[in-house]
């Protein structure tokens, strides 16, 4: 069982992904903004973080990944987005990128890698 954080500003999508991971037996939390995600990550650690790039605020999914790296935390971070190019995430600590639309079952395969 993994501890997973899903970061997605569209609540229905966040809960859809979170429900899929919970059904597989994982402990899951959701954050609906980059700011909220950083607050949660300051208090606890995660094995995996699935994040969108555009989070509806000033902080992007890449910003969250970079902030976690700077703080010494090292969860496996997966970017799930429709709006990013390889140039933007190159050099970050993103483990994998999925283009939307993507099914939660597809994302769950990453947990087995």
N, C-alpha and C positions, 0 to 999 in steps of 0.2 A: 504494500500500500504506500502510495506517495502522498505528500502534502502539496497541493496545487493551488495556485492563485490564477484566476481568470480575470484579465483586465480588458474591459470592453465598455464603451460608452452607450451602446445600444443594449438596454437591460434584457430584452427578450433573447437576444443572441447570447449574452453572457450567461443567462440562466439555462439556455439550451445546452451550451457547452458544459456548464457546471453539472447539470443533471446527468449528462452522459458519463462524466468522470465519476460521479457519485455511484451510479449504477454499477460501475466496474470496481467499486470498493474503496475509492480514494477519498481522502479528506480534502474538501474544496471550499475555498472562499472566493468571493467576487469583489471586484473594485470597479467603479464606473467612471473613474478618471485617473490620470497619472498622479495627481496630487494625493488622492485617496490611497492609491497603490503604495506610494512611498511611505505614507503614514502607517499602513498595515505592515509593510516590510521592515519598518524601524522596530516593530514590536515582536516580530516572529520571522522564522526562516521557512523557506519553501524549497522543495525538490525541483519543481517545475513551475514556470510562469508562462502562460499563454497570453499574449498581449496583441491588441490591435495597434496600428501605427498612429492613426488619428484618433485621439481620445476626447475630442471636444473641448479641450482646454489649452493651456499654454505648454503643457508637458506632453510629449509624444511617447510612444512605446520605446523608441530608441533612447530617449532621455531617461526613462525609467531604467532601462538596461544599463546605461552608462553610469547612472547614479548608484546602482547596486554594486557595480564593479568597483567604483571609487570607494564605497563603504566597506569593501572586503567581502561582500556576500557573493556567493557563486552558484545561484540556482541555474538550471538549464532553462534558457529562455527561447521560446518559439514565437515568432512573429506571424500573425494571421491578419492579412490586410489586402485591400484592393488598390492601394494607392502608394506604392513604394517601388523604387528601382534598386537594383543591386548596388549602385553607387552610394545610396543613402545608408545602407546597413553594412557595407563593407568596412571592416575594421572594428565593428562593435562585437559584443560578446553574444550575439544572436546565434543560437545553435542551428536553427532551421527556419525557413520562411515558407508559408503557405499562402497562396492567393485565394481571396474570397471569390465566389462562394466555395465553402468547404464544409463537409459534413463532420460532425463531432467524432464519428467513428474513424474517420481518416486521421484526425488529430490524435486520437487515442493510440494509434499505431506507434507514435513517437515514444510512448512510455515503455515500449518493448525493445527499443533500440539500445 
